[in-house]
Amino acid sequence: MRLVENTIETLAPLIKSKELSPVELVKDCLERINETEPALNAYITVLEDQAMLAAYKAEKEIMNGQYRGHLHGIPYSAKDLFTTKGVLTSAGSKVLSDYVPDEDAAVIEKLTEAGAVLVGKTNLHEFAYGGTNENEYYGPARNYWNTEMIPGGSSGGSGTSVAASSSIFSLGTDTGGSIRMPASLCGVVGIKATYGRVSRRGVLPLSSSLDHAGPLAKSTWDVAAVLSVIAGEDKKDLTSSKLDVPDYIETLNQGDEGLKGLTIGICERYYFENIDPEVEQAVRASIPVFEALGAHIIEVDIPSLSEVTQLQGVITSAEAYSYHAKHLAERAEDYGSNIRGRLLMGHFTPAWAYVQAQRLRKEYQKQWSEIYKNMDILLAPTTAITAFPIHAETITLGGKVVNPRDLGVLGRTSPSNFNGFPALSVPCGFNRQGLPIGLQLQGRPFEEAILLKAAYAYEQAQTFVKTTAS
């Protein structure tokens, strides 16, 4: 096994003990990028010189006894939606093909302070407005498990870079599932914390009241390590929460009784309707695993789920158009045709519809809070289908020909953006074609630690065999 195929959990102690040099690790990561690019098209920008300078700096600090923590010397990538000082931040669009920011996003600042090494900016669905990463300007990112397939979006480059080990972890954003869907389709772990837990300062917005930032990595331990660093109050972000952030790694193994006392809810409505049978089988197979770990399983019903996708669409459309109106007026032709059409639709979203959607959102948040009084976690599929071919116009699902790009067909992720509650995706198996399937765990506000503990316990107990990418 080469260095970059390991997790942070394995690599960090070796770096701390000076058995492994960050320079050696970053070199291996850059070599892996050269091996997998442009076949995967995961990266828009590779920062070879900058990364090596940061690696030498990390090595010097560690040799001098200045170890900063688990992420010190660890190479990572970031979706090209996070501003990076002196480095192109394109949002995957021709519109920003020459935009070089003057400062870093808040989470980039935190990772730099922790000693992590940025190796590149990853491909994405243009301006994060889509779930496939079929980018019209930079080209589509491709799934590591089968390069003819989508990696999911909008953080597709991030998901496939982690799966391919061309980064140890990556930063993504999630407005309707854009961390969790690529995590699911690429066979990695991805988490979006509670709205406000991670600062969005310096993240180019899609829909500001729905946007989240978070990590994708090879394991639950790894995303816990990254989240522990990037979460927390940012006084320059008015939506940032002031609540204290726990050390998520410490919470993974707290207690010696497994998941005893944990109540996990299963909601058939929406989550298990119109999904691929192999996805359903893999997700349902996880239920007895959680029961064996001590969790209590109950059935729940959430009536408002049927309205979430439509209401979220109204909010996203209005907020996205608000951000892009100036560029659309001056250089609409520089947007990809699909994204341009979606953005222009926002012009026709009436103010009353937006206000009504936000009003209903608050009502439904109260409903969900009541439901969560009876359970700690909601267990569901992350996506209804596995990865499908790039540019495929239709697929067959349940005997019907459907558009796979419809979020109602692809994802089961919107509710956690709509209510702002934390959610993660963890691998739970593969289909007969060797494509990954993801399990989604959702929880109460600011209780990310419970989700991480449950996902970590499941990882240790699961029995499915991880196949080899083609």
C-alpha positions in Angstrom: 0.0 0.0 0.0 1.4 3.4 -0.9 1.4 6.3 1.5 -1.6 8.2 0.1 -3.8 5.2 0.3 -3.8 5.4 4.1 -6.1 7.4 6.3 -5.3 10.4 8.5 -5.8 8.1 11.5 -2.8 5.9 10.2 -0.6 8.7 8.9 -0.9 11.3 11.7 0.9 9.2 14.4 3.7 8.4 11.9 4.2 12.1 11.2 4.0 13.0 14.9 6.6 10.5 15.8 8.8 11.7 12.9 8.7 8.2 11.3 7.1 9.8 8.2 8.1 13.1 6.6 5.3 15.4 5.3 7.6 16.0 2.3 7.5 12.3 1.5 3.8 12.2 1.9 3.0 15.3 -0.2 5.4 14.1 -2.9 3.5 10.8 -3.1 0.2 12.7 -3.3 1.4 14.9 -6.1 2.7 11.8 -7.9 -0.8 10.2 -7.5 -2.4 13.3 -9.0 -0.1 13.0 -12.0 -1.1 9.4 -12.4 -4.8 10.0 -12.2 -5.1 13.3 -14.1 -6.5 14.1 -16.5 -8.3 10.7 -16.7 -10.4 11.6 -13.6 -10.5 15.4 -14.3 -10.8 15.8 -10.5 -8.7 18.9 -10.4 -9.0 22.4 -11.9 -5.7 23.6 -10.4 -2.8 21.7 -8.9 -0.5 23.6 -6.5 2.7 21.6 -6.8 5.2 24.3 -5.9 3.0 25.8 -3.1 2.3 22.4 -1.7 6.0 21.4 -1.5 6.9 24.6 0.2 4.2 24.0 2.8 5.4 20.4 3.2 9.0 21.5 3.9 7.6 24.0 6.4 5.6 21.4 8.2 8.6 19.0 8.3 10.8 21.7 9.8 8.2 22.6 12.5 7.7 18.9 13.4 11.4 18.3 13.6 11.6 21.3 16.0 8.9 19.8 18.2 6.1 22.1 17.0 3.6 19.5 16.1 0.2 21.1 15.5 -2.1 18.2 15.6 -3.7 15.4 13.5 -3.7 17.4 10.2 -0.1 18.6 10.4 1.5 17.7 7.1 -1.5 16.0 5.6 -2.2 16.9 2.0 -5.8 17.8 1.0 -7.8 19.3 -1.8 -10.6 21.9 -1.8 -13.6 22.3 -4.1 -12.9 25.3 -6.3 -15.7 27.2 -4.6 -13.5 28.1 -1.6 -11.5 31.3 -2.0 -7.7 30.8 -1.9 -5.3 33.8 -1.6 -3.3 34.2 -4.8 -4.8 31.1 -6.4 -7.5 30.8 -9.1 -11.0 30.3 -7.6 -13.2 29.5 -10.7 -16.4 28.0 -9.2 -16.1 25.7 -12.3 -17.2 28.5 -14.6 -15.8 30.6 -17.4 -17.4 33.6 -15.6 -14.7 33.4 -12.9 -11.9 31.9 -15.1 -9.5 34.7 -14.1 -10.7 35.3 -10.5 -7.8 35.3 -8.0 -8.9 36.2 -4.5 -7.0 38.4 -2.1 -7.7 36.2 1.0 -8.5 32.6 2.0 -11.9 31.3 3.0 -12.3 30.8 6.8 -11.9 27.0 6.6 -8.8 27.3 4.5 -7.3 29.6 7.1 -8.1 27.1 9.9 -6.6 24.2 7.9 -3.4 26.2 7.2 -3.1 27.0 10.9 -3.5 23.3 11.6 -0.6 22.6 9.3 -2.6 20.8 6.5 -1.1 21.1 3.0 -3.4 22.2 0.1 -2.4 20.4 -3.1 -5.1 21.6 -5.4 -8.6 22.9 -6.2 -11.1 20.4 -7.4 -13.6 20.3 -10.2 -17.3 20.9 -9.5 -20.7 21.3 -11.1 -20.6 24.9 -12.3 -21.3 27.3 -9.4 -22.3 24.1 -7.4 -25.7 24.2 -9.2 -26.1 20.5 -9.9 -25.7 16.9 -8.7 -23.6 15.3 -11.4 -20.4 17.4 -11.9 -21.0 17.4 -15.7 -19.1 20.7 -16.1 -19.6 22.3 -19.5 -16.4 24.5 -19.3 -13.8 22.3 -17.5 -15.3 19.0 -18.5 -16.9 16.4 -16.3 -15.2 14.9 -13.3 -15.2 11.1 -13.5 -15.9 8.5 -10.9 -12.8 6.6 -9.8 -14.7 3.3 -9.6 -15.8 3.6 -13.3 -14.6 6.6 -15.3 -17.6 6.4 -17.6 -19.8 7.3 -14.6 -20.6 10.5 -12.8 -18.9 11.0 -9.4 -22.0 12.9 -8.1 -22.1 16.6 -7.4 -21.7 19.3 -7.0 -18.5 18.3 -5.1 -17.6 15.6 -7.6 -13.9 16.4 -7.9 -13.6 16.3 -4.2 -15.3 12.9 -3.9 -13.4 11.2 -6.7 -10.0 12.7 -5.6 -10.4 11.1 -2.1 -11.6 7.8 -3.6 -8.5 7.8 -5.9 -6.2 8.8 -3.1 -5.1 11.9 -5.0 -5.9 13.7 -1.8 -6.1 12.4 1.8 -9.2 14.5 2.4 -11.1 17.2 0.6 -13.4 20.2 1.3 -16.8 20.3 -0.3 -20.0 22.3 0.0 -23.6 21.0 0.5 -26.7 22.9 -0.5 -29.0 20.0 -1.4 -26.6 17.1 -0.8 -23.4 18.1 -2.6 -21.1 16.6 -0.1 -23.1 13.5 0.7 -24.1 12.5 -2.8 -20.5 12.4 -4.1 -19.5 10.7 -0.9 -22.1 8.0 -1.6 -21.3 7.6 -5.3 -17.6 7.6 -4.7 -17.5 5.3 -1.7 -16.1 7.7 0.8 -17.4 9.5 4.0 -18.8 13.0 3.9 -20.4 15.2 6.5 -22.3 18.5 6.5 -22.6 19.7 10.1 -25.5 21.8 11.5 -26.0 25.1 9.6 -23.7 27.6 11.3 -21.3 25.0 12.8 -18.7 25.6 10.0 -18.1 29.1 8.7 -19.1 29.8 5.1 -17.0 33.0 4.9 -15.1 32.9 1.6 -17.2 30.2 0.1 -18.8 31.4 -3.1 -22.6 31.0 -2.5 -25.2 29.1 -4.3 -28.1 29.6 -1.8 -26.8 31.3 1.3 -29.5 30.1 3.7 -29.0 26.5 2.6 -25.2 26.3 1.9 -23.0 24.2 4.2 -19.2 23.5 4.1 -17.6 20.2 5.2 -15.1 17.4 4.7 -15.0 14.3 2.6 -12.5 11.6 3.6 -11.8 7.9 3.6 -13.2 7.2 7.0 -15.4 8.5 9.8 -12.3 9.0 12.0 -10.8 11.2 9.3 -13.9 13.4 8.8 -14.1 13.8 12.6 -10.5 15.0 12.7 -11.1 17.5 10.0 -14.4 18.7 11.4 -12.8 19.3 14.8 -10.5 21.8 13.1 -12.8 23.6 10.7 -15.9 23.9 13.0 -16.4 26.8 15.4 -17.3 30.4 15.6 -16.1 32.9 13.0 -16.8 36.4 14.1 -16.7 37.6 10.5 -19.6 35.2 9.5 -22.8 36.4 11.1 -24.4 32.9 10.5 -21.6 31.2 12.4 -22.6 29.5 15.7 -21.0 30.5 19.0 -21.6 27.1 20.6 -18.5 25.2 21.8 -17.2 22.5 19.5 -16.3 19.1 21.0 -13.2 17.1 20.0 -15.1 14.8 17.7 -12.4 12.2 17.7 -12.6 11.9 21.5 -16.4 11.2 21.2 -16.0 8.3 18.8 -15.2 5.7 21.4 -16.8 7.3 24.5 -18.5 4.6 26.6 -17.9 0.8 26.3 -21.5 -0.2 25.5 -21.5 0.4 21.8 -24.6 2.2 20.7 -26.8 1.0 23.6 -29.5 3.5 24.4 -29.4 5.0 20.9 -32.7 5.2 19.0 -32.6 5.1 15.2 -35.6 6.0 13.2 -36.6 4.6 9.8 -38.9 6.6 7.6 -40.4 4.7 4.6 -42.0 7.9 3.2 -39.7 9.6 0.6 -36.5 7.9 1.6 -37.4 4.4 0.5 -39.8 5.3 -2.3 -38.7 4.8 -5.9 -35.2 3.7 -5.2 -32.9 1.1 -6.8 -33.5 -2.3 -5.3 -29.7 -2.9 -4.8 -29.5 0.5 -2.9 -32.5 -0.5 -0.8 -31.0 -3.9 0.0 -27.6 -2.5 1.0 -29.2 0.2 3.2 -31.6 -2.2 4.9 -28.8 -4.6 5.5 -27.2 -2.0 7.8 -30.2 -2.1 10.2 -29.4 -5.4 11.9 -25.8 -4.2 12.2 -26.9 -1.2 14.2 -29.3 -3.4 16.3 -26.4 -5.7 17.1 -24.4 -2.7 18.3 -27.2 -2.0 20.8 -29.3 0.6 18.9 -33.1 0.5 19.1 -34.9 0.8 15.8 -38.3 2.4 15.4 -40.5 3.5 12.5 -41.3 7.2 12.1 -43.3 9.2 9.7 -42.5 12.7 8.5 -45.4 14.0 6.4 -43.7 17.2 5.3 -41.0 15.4 3.4 -43.1 15.3 0.2 -42.9 19.1 0.0 -39.3 19.6 0.8 -37.7 19.3 -2.7 -40.2 21.8 -4.2 -39.8 24.3 -1.4 -36.1 24.1 -1.4 -36.1 24.6 -5.1 -37.9 27.9 -4.7 -35.4 29.1 -2.1 -32.4 28.0 -4.1 -33.7 29.6 -7.3 -34.3 32.9 -5.7 -31.1 33.1 -3.7 -28.9 31.9 -6.6 -30.4 34.5 -9.0 -29.9 37.2 -6.5 -26.1 36.4 -6.4 -25.7 36.0 -10.2 -28.0 38.7 -11.5 -25.2 41.1 -12.3 -23.1 38.6 -14.2 -26.2 37.3 -16.0 -27.0 40.8 -17.2 -23.4 41.4 -18.4 -22.1 38.1 -19.6 -24.8 35.4 -19.6 -23.2 33.7 -22.5 -20.2 32.7 -20.3 -22.4 30.4 -18.2 -22.9 26.8 -19.3 -26.2 26.5 -21.1 -27.8 24.3 -18.5 -26.7 26.4 -15.5 -27.7 29.7 -17.3 -31.2 28.4 -17.9 -31.6 27.3 -14.2 -30.3 30.7 -13.0 -32.5 32.7 -15.3 -35.5 30.9 -13.9 -34.8 32.5 -10.6 -35.8 35.9 -12.2 -39.4 34.6 -12.3 -39.5 33.4 -8.7 -42.0 35.7 -7.1 -41.1 37.3 -3.7 -44.3 35.8 -2.1 -43.2 32.3 -3.1 -39.8 32.8 -1.5 -41.3 34.3 1.7 -43.8 31.5 1.9 -41.2 28.8 1.4 -39.1 30.3 4.2 -42.1 30.5 6.5 -43.0 26.9 5.9 -39.4 26.0 6.5 -39.5 27.3 10.0 -42.8 25.4 10.7 -41.2 22.2 9.4 -38.1 22.7 11.4 -40.3 22.7 14.5 -42.0 19.5 13.3 -38.7 17.8 12.8 -37.5 18.9 16.3 -40.6 17.2 17.7 -40.0 14.0 15.8 -36.3 14.0 16.9 -37.5 13.9 20.6 -38.3 10.2 20.0 -35.1 9.3 18.1 -31.4 10.3 18.0 -30.7 9.4 14.3 -32.7 9.1 11.1 -31.3 6.3 8.9 -31.9 6.4 5.2 -30.3 5.9 1.8 -28.0 8.8 0.7 -28.9 8.4 -3.0 -31.8 6.5 -4.6 -29.5 5.2 -7.3 -25.9 4.4 -7.9 -23.6 6.4 -10.3 -25.0 6.5 -13.8 -23.2 7.2 -17.2 -21.9 10.7 -17.8 -24.3 12.6 -20.2 -26.9 9.8 -20.0 -30.3 11.5 -20.7 -32.4 8.8 -19.0 -32.2 5.7 -16.9 -34.7 3.1 -16.0 -35.8 3.1 -12.3 -38.6 0.9 -11.1 -39.6 0.0 -14.6 -40.0 3.7 -15.6 -37.7 5.9 -17.7 -36.7 8.8 -15.6 -34.3 11.8 -15.7 -31.4 10.9 -13.4 -30.5 14.5 -12.9 -33.7 15.3 -11.1 -32.7 15.6 -7.5 -35.9 13.8 -6.6 -34.5 10.8 -8.5 -30.9 11.1 -7.6 -30.7 12.3 -4.0 -32.4 11.7 -0.7 -30.5 14.5 0.9 -32.5 17.8 0.6 -34.3 17.6 4.0 -31.1 18.1 6.0 -30.3 21.3 4.1 -33.9 22.5 4.4 -33.9 22.0 8.2 -30.2 22.7 8.7 -29.7 19.6 10.8 -26.4 17.6 10.6 -26.1 14.6 8.2 -23.4 12.3 6.9 -22.9 9.6 4.4 -20.9 6.5 5.0 -20.3 3.6 2.6 -22.6 0.5 3.1 -21.9 -1.7 0.1 -21.5 -2.0 -3.7 -23.9 -3.0 -6.4 -23.3 -5.9 -8.9 -21.3 -3.5 -11.1 -19.0 -2.6 -8.3 -20.3 0.9 -7.8 -20.5 2.2 -4.2 -23.7 2.7 -2.2 -24.0 5.2 0.7 -25.9 5.1 4.0 -27.1 8.4 5.4 -27.4 9.3 9.1 -29.2 12.5 10.1 -29.4 13.9 13.6 -30.4 16.8 15.9 -28.9 20.2 15.6 -25.3 20.4 16.9 -25.2 16.7 17.7 -22.7 15.8 15.0 -20.8 13.7 17.7 -23.7 11.2 17.9 -23.7 10.8 14.1 -20.0 10.3 14.0 -20.0 7.8 16.8 -22.7 5.8 15.1 -21.0 5.8 11.7 -17.7 4.9 13.3 -19.2 1.9 15.2 -20.9 0.8 11.9 -17.6 1.0 10.0 -15.9 -1.2 12.6 -18.8 -3.7 12.5 -19.8 -3.8 8.8 -19.1 -6.9 6.8 -19.5 -5.9 3.1 -16.4 -6.5 1.0 -14.9 -3.4 -0.7 -14.1 -4.2 -4.3 -11.3 -2.8 -6.4 -11.9 0.1 -8.8 -11.8 -0.6 -12.5 
